Amino acid sequence: MSHNGVNPSLTTILTKHQSALLSDWVREQAAVRGRRGAAISESELRQECSDFLGRLRATLERGQDADINSQDWGEVREMLEHLSRSRLALGFSPSETVSFVFSLKKPLFRSLRQELAGDAQSLGEATWATTELIDQLGLYTTEVYLKGREELITRQQQELLELSTPVVKLWEGIVALPMIGTLDSVRTQMVMENLLQKILETGSAIAILDITGVPTVDTLTAQHLLKTVAAARLMGAECIISGIRPPIAQTIVHLGVDLGTVTTKATLADALALALERTGRVVTRVKAGRDGPEHPAWS
C-alpha cells in the first residue's frame, strides 16, 4: 500500500456499509473456518469481526500514515496479536488463523464495486490500496502467530528437559539422576545444574548417574558425563555411573574414552548397594514371621 496516506474510499465503505460488510465477512469466515471452527461460536466470531472493523475504521479516520507498523495502527496490531495467540492456544493452523484477515477481502471488494461502479480509475486504485493493506495485516498476523508458536515450542522443550532430568533422593546422603534419551550440550548443562543443586540441598556425598535409558554413548556423550562427574566432585560428592550395558561398554572401550577414575556399575541396584556400603550401611534380610517371606532391611 502507498505510504502517502490512507485509503479514503475504504474509510467511506467502513462507515456507510458497516452492517452489510460485517454480515458478509462473518459468512465468508463460516466457509473457511476449517476443522477448528467449532472452537469459536458464531457470536464470538461476530464480536471479533465487529471490534476489528471498528478499530480499522477509527484508525483510517484519524491517521494519515498507511504503514501498519506506525503508531497510528497500534490498536489494530494489538487486536491481531491477541487473536493470533488465542487461535494458537485453540490449536488453529497458521492458514486458519490468517483467514480471519484475508476473508475480509471479498466483502470489501464487493462494497467498493458498489460504491465506485461509475469510476473505473478510482475503483482500481481503491482495490489495489485495499489489497496491499489487507496483505500487510495478514502478514503481520502470520508473523505474530509464528512467533507465538516458536515461544510455545521453546517453552515445551524446556519443560520436557526439566521432566527428563529429575534428581531424586534415594537415601540419606545418596541422590540419583536417571537419564533418558540423547545427551547434548544443552541438556548436559541442565543435568549438571539440577544435580549440583540437589547435592547442595541434600548435602549428599554420593550421586548415581543412571544411563540405562541412554540409547547410545559416543565420544561427546562420554565427555558430557565426565564433565558432570567433575562438577559433582567439586561439590564434594562422589559419582557412580550405572546402566553400563555390554554394547555401551564395548563402545566406550572402542572409542578409547577413559572412565578409569569413575566407578561404574551394570545396574542401578548395584550402584545403590555400593552407595549404601560407602555410606556405612549394610543390607540384611529380616523375616516377617515364622513362615512369612524375608524382606531386605538397611541399617
C-alpha positions as CSV (number, residue, x, y, z in Angstrom):
1,M,0.0,0.0,0.0
2,S,1.2,3.5,-0.7
3,H,2.6,5.3,2.3
4,N,1.4,8.7,1.2
5,G,-1.9,8.5,3.1
6,V,-4.9,6.4,4.0
7,N,-7.5,5.0,1.6
8,P,-10.4,7.4,1.5
9,S,-12.7,5.0,-0.4
10,L,-12.1,2.3,2.2
11,T,-12.9,4.7,5.0
12,T,-16.2,5.5,3.3
13,I,-17.0,1.9,2.8
14,L,-16.4,1.1,6.5
15,T,-18.6,4.0,7.5
16,K,-21.5,3.6,5.1
17,H,-21.7,-0.2,4.7
18,Q,-20.6,-1.4,8.2
19,S,-23.6,-3.6,8.9
20,A,-23.7,-5.3,5.5
21,L,-19.9,-5.6,5.5
22,L,-19.9,-7.3,8.9
23,S,-22.6,-9.8,7.9
24,D,-20.8,-10.7,4.6
25,W,-17.5,-11.1,6.4
26,V,-19.0,-13.4,9.0
27,R,-20.5,-15.5,6.2
28,E,-17.1,-15.7,4.4
29,Q,-15.4,-16.9,7.5
30,A,-18.0,-19.6,8.1
31,A,-16.9,-21.1,4.8
32,V,-13.2,-21.1,5.7
33,R,-13.1,-21.6,9.4
34,G,-11.8,-25.2,9.0
35,R,-11.8,-28.1,11.4
36,R,-11.2,-25.8,14.4
37,G,-14.1,-23.5,13.6
38,A,-16.3,-25.1,16.2
39,A,-13.9,-23.9,18.9
40,I,-15.3,-20.3,18.4
41,S,-19.0,-19.7,18.5
42,E,-20.7,-17.5,15.8
43,S,-21.5,-14.8,18.3
44,E,-17.8,-14.7,19.4
45,L,-16.7,-14.5,15.8
46,R,-19.2,-11.8,15.0
47,Q,-18.0,-9.8,18.0
48,E,-14.3,-10.2,17.0
49,C,-15.2,-9.0,13.4
50,S,-17.2,-6.1,14.7
51,D,-14.3,-5.0,17.0
52,F,-11.8,-5.3,14.2
53,L,-13.9,-3.3,11.8
54,G,-14.4,-0.6,14.4
55,R,-10.7,-0.3,15.1
56,L,-9.8,-0.3,11.4
57,R,-12.3,2.4,10.7
58,A,-11.2,4.6,13.6
59,T,-7.5,4.2,12.5
60,L,-8.3,5.2,8.9
61,E,-10.4,8.1,10.0
62,R,-7.8,9.7,12.3
63,G,-4.5,8.6,10.8
64,Q,-2.5,9.8,7.9
65,D,0.1,7.1,7.8
66,A,-0.8,3.9,5.8
67,D,2.1,2.0,7.3
68,I,0.6,-0.6,9.7
69,N,3.9,-0.6,11.7
70,S,3.4,3.1,12.7
71,Q,2.0,4.2,16.0
72,D,-1.4,5.0,14.3
73,W,-2.1,1.3,13.9
74,G,-1.3,0.3,17.4
75,E,-4.9,-0.7,18.3
76,V,-5.3,-2.8,15.2
77,R,-2.0,-4.6,15.8
78,E,-2.9,-5.2,19.4
79,M,-6.1,-7.0,18.4
80,L,-4.4,-9.1,15.8
81,E,-1.7,-10.1,18.3
82,H,-4.4,-11.2,20.8
83,L,-6.3,-13.0,18.1
84,S,-3.2,-14.9,16.9
85,R,-2.3,-16.0,20.4
86,S,-5.9,-17.1,21.2
87,R,-6.1,-19.0,17.9
88,L,-2.8,-20.7,18.6
89,A,-4.0,-21.8,22.1
90,L,-7.1,-23.3,20.5
91,G,-4.9,-25.3,18.0
92,F,-5.6,-23.3,14.8
93,S,-3.2,-23.7,12.0
94,P,-1.4,-20.6,10.5
95,S,-3.7,-20.6,7.5
96,E,-6.9,-21.0,9.6
97,T,-5.7,-18.1,11.8
98,V,-4.8,-15.7,9.0
99,S,-8.1,-16.4,7.2
100,F,-9.7,-14.1,9.7
101,V,-7.9,-11.2,7.8
102,F,-7.8,-12.5,4.3
103,S,-11.5,-13.4,4.2
104,L,-12.3,-9.7,4.6
105,K,-11.1,-9.1,1.0
106,K,-14.2,-10.3,-0.9
107,P,-16.7,-8.3,1.2
108,L,-14.6,-5.2,0.9
109,F,-14.2,-5.6,-2.9
110,R,-18.0,-6.1,-3.3
111,S,-18.7,-2.9,-1.4
112,L,-16.0,-1.0,-3.3
113,R,-17.6,-2.0,-6.6
114,Q,-21.0,-0.9,-5.4
115,E,-19.6,2.5,-4.2
116,L,-17.4,3.2,-7.2
117,A,-19.2,1.5,-10.0
118,G,-19.1,4.5,-12.3
119,D,-15.4,5.4,-11.7
120,A,-13.1,2.7,-13.1
121,Q,-9.9,4.5,-12.2
122,S,-10.9,5.2,-8.6
123,L,-12.2,1.6,-8.2
124,G,-8.8,0.2,-9.5
125,E,-6.8,2.5,-7.2
126,A,-9.0,1.7,-4.2
127,T,-8.9,-2.0,-4.9
128,W,-5.2,-2.1,-5.1
129,A,-4.7,0.0,-2.0
130,T,-7.1,-2.2,-0.1
131,T,-5.3,-5.3,-1.3
132,E,-2.0,-4.0,0.0
133,L,-3.5,-3.1,3.3
134,I,-5.2,-6.5,3.9
135,D,-2.0,-8.3,2.8
136,Q,0.1,-6.2,5.3
137,L,-2.4,-7.1,8.1
138,G,-2.4,-10.7,7.1
139,L,1.4,-11.0,7.0
140,Y,1.6,-9.3,10.4
141,T,-1.0,-11.8,11.8
142,T,1.1,-14.7,10.4
143,E,4.3,-13.3,11.9
144,V,2.7,-12.9,15.3
145,Y,1.3,-16.5,15.1
146,L,4.7,-18.0,14.1
147,K,6.5,-16.1,16.9
148,G,4.0,-17.3,19.4
149,R,4.3,-20.9,18.2
150,E,8.1,-20.7,18.4
151,E,7.8,-19.4,22.0
152,L,5.4,-22.2,22.8
153,I,7.7,-24.9,21.3
154,T,10.7,-23.4,23.2
155,R,8.7,-23.4,26.5
156,Q,7.6,-27.0,25.9
157,Q,11.1,-28.1,25.1
158,Q,12.3,-26.5,28.3
159,E,9.6,-28.3,30.3
160,L,10.4,-31.6,28.7
161,L,14.1,-31.1,29.5
162,E,13.2,-30.5,33.2
163,L,10.9,-33.5,33.3
164,S,13.6,-35.7,31.7
165,T,16.3,-34.7,34.1
166,P,14.8,-35.4,37.6
167,V,17.2,-35.7,40.5
168,V,15.8,-37.9,43.3
169,K,16.9,-38.6,46.8
170,L,17.3,-42.3,47.3
171,W,18.6,-42.4,50.8
172,E,20.2,-40.0,53.3
173,G,23.3,-38.8,51.6
174,I,22.5,-40.5,48.3
175,V,20.9,-38.9,45.2
176,A,20.3,-40.4,41.8
177,L,19.8,-38.9,38.3
178,P,18.1,-41.4,35.9
179,M,18.8,-40.1,32.4
180,I,16.6,-41.0,29.3
181,G,17.4,-40.1,25.7
182,T,20.3,-38.5,24.0
183,L,22.7,-36.2,25.9
184,D,23.6,-32.9,24.1
185,S,25.3,-29.8,25.3
186,V,22.1,-28.0,26.3
187,R,20.7,-31.0,28.2
188,T,24.0,-31.7,29.8
189,Q,24.1,-28.2,31.2
190,M,20.6,-28.7,32.7
191,V,21.6,-32.1,34.1
192,M,24.6,-30.6,35.7
193,E,22.7,-27.6,37.2
194,N,19.9,-29.9,38.6
195,L,22.4,-32.4,40.1
196,L,24.6,-29.8,41.7
197,Q,21.5,-28.0,43.2
198,K,20.2,-31.3,44.6
199,I,23.6,-32.1,46.1
200,L,23.7,-28.7,47.7
201,E,20.2,-29.0,49.1
202,T,20.6,-32.5,50.5
203,G,24.3,-32.5,51.4
204,S,24.7,-35.8,49.6
205,A,28.0,-37.5,49.4
206,I,27.2,-39.8,46.6
207,A,25.4,-39.2,43.3
208,I,24.4,-42.0,41.0
209,L,24.1,-41.2,37.3
210,D,22.0,-43.9,35.7
211,I,22.3,-44.1,31.9
212,T,20.1,-47.2,31.4
213,G,17.8,-45.0,29.3
214,V,20.5,-43.5,27.1
215,P,20.4,-45.4,23.8
216,T,23.9,-44.8,22.7
217,V,27.1,-43.4,24.1
218,D,29.6,-41.7,21.8
219,T,32.6,-39.6,22.5
220,L,30.6,-36.4,23.0
221,T,28.2,-38.2,25.4
222,A,31.1,-39.6,27.4
223,Q,32.7,-36.2,27.6
224,H,29.4,-34.8,28.9
225,L,29.2,-37.5,31.6
226,L,32.8,-36.8,32.7
227,K,32.1,-33.1,32.9
228,T,29.1,-33.8,35.2
229,V,31.2,-36.1,37.3
230,A,33.9,-33.5,37.7
231,A,31.4,-30.8,38.6
232,A,29.9,-33.1,41.3
233,R,33.3,-33.8,42.7
234,L,33.9,-30.1,43.1
235,M,30.8,-30.1,45.2
236,G,32.3,-32.8,47.4
237,A,30.2,-35.7,46.0
238,E,31.4,-39.0,44.5
239,C,29.7,-40.2,41.4
240,I,28.8,-43.7,40.4
241,I,27.6,-44.3,36.8
242,S,25.2,-47.2,36.4
243,G,23.4,-48.8,33.5
244,I,26.6,-49.7,31.6
245,R,25.2,-52.4,29.3
246,P,27.5,-54.7,27.2
247,P,27.1,-52.7,24.0
248,I,27.8,-49.4,25.7
249,A,30.9,-50.9,27.5
250,Q,32.2,-52.1,24.1
251,T,31.6,-48.7,22.5
252,I,33.4,-46.9,25.4
253,V,36.4,-49.2,25.0
254,H,36.4,-48.9,21.2
255,L,36.3,-45.1,21.5
256,G,39.2,-45.1,23.9
257,V,37.2,-43.0,26.5
258,D,38.9,-43.1,29.8
259,L,36.4,-43.8,32.6
260,G,39.1,-45.3,34.8
261,T,38.6,-42.7,37.5
262,V,34.9,-43.2,37.6
263,T,33.1,-46.0,39.4
264,T,30.7,-47.8,37.1
265,K,28.1,-50.5,37.7
266,A,25.9,-52.5,35.4
267,T,22.6,-51.7,37.1
268,L,21.1,-49.1,39.3
269,A,20.5,-51.7,42.1
270,D,24.3,-52.5,42.1
271,A,25.1,-48.8,42.3
272,L,22.7,-48.3,45.2
273,A,24.1,-51.2,47.1
274,L,27.6,-49.8,46.6
275,A,26.5,-46.3,47.7
276,L,24.9,-47.8,50.8
277,E,28.1,-49.6,51.6
278,R,30.2,-46.5,51.2
279,T,28.0,-44.5,53.5
280,G,28.4,-47.1,56.2
281,R,25.2,-49.0,55.7
282,V,24.7,-52.8,55.3
283,V,21.8,-54.7,53.7
284,T,20.3,-57.6,55.8
285,R,17.2,-59.7,55.5
286,V,14.6,-60.0,58.2
287,K,11.6,-62.3,58.4
288,A,8.1,-61.0,58.6
289,G,7.0,-64.0,60.7
290,R,7.7,-67.6,61.3
291,D,6.6,-68.7,57.9
292,G,6.5,-65.3,56.2
293,P,8.8,-64.1,53.4
294,E,12.1,-62.4,54.1
295,H,12.4,-58.7,53.4
296,P,15.6,-56.6,53.0
297,A,16.4,-54.1,55.7
298,W,19.1,-51.4,55.9
299,S,21.0,-50.4,58.9
